[in-house]
């Protein structure tokens, strides 16, 4: 099972993620995979300002 290790941002907004296997996936695909149980350590919750939940992850160049 994969984990998210970095975020991809565009104009400050999270638009994608990198997994520990090196895959780059979109925000939408990450949500789908998390719902299916394919991403480890992801807790889905509807909230305003969700971006702050990823502040501990490095940003992709």
N, C-alpha and C positions, 0 to 999 in steps of 0.2 A: 504494500500500500504506500502511496506517495504522500509527501508532505510539501507544503508551500514553504519556500526558502527565501523568496524575494518578490517584490511587487514591481509592476510596470506602471508608470504614471504618464499622463498626458495633461499638460496645463494644471498640474496639481491633483488631478483626479486619478484614482486607481482604475486602470483599464485592463490589466492582465496580471498574471502571476507566473513565476518560474517554480517548477517542482524540483525536488531533490534528484530526480532522474534527468533534469535538464530540459524538460518540456516547457514551452511557453504556451499558456492557455489563457483564453479571454476570461474576463470577469464572469460573464454569463455561463461559460463552460465550467468554470470552477464551482459555481453555485450548483449546477446540475450534477457534477461529479460528487460534490459534498453531500447532496441529497441522496445520491445512490450509494453512499458509503465508500466511495473510491478514494477520497482524500482523508488522510489521518490528521487528527488534531484540529479540525475545522468545526466551529460551533456557529450555526446559522441563527441569526436573530434579526428581525426587522427593527431598524433603528435609524435615527437621523444622525449623520456624522459618522457612519460606519468606517470611514477612512481611518479614523483614529485607532481602530483595532489592529491596523497593520503598521503602526508607526515603529514597532520593534524590528521590522524586516528591512533589509537593505533595498534600495531602489536600483532597478536595472538601468544601465547606461542608455 
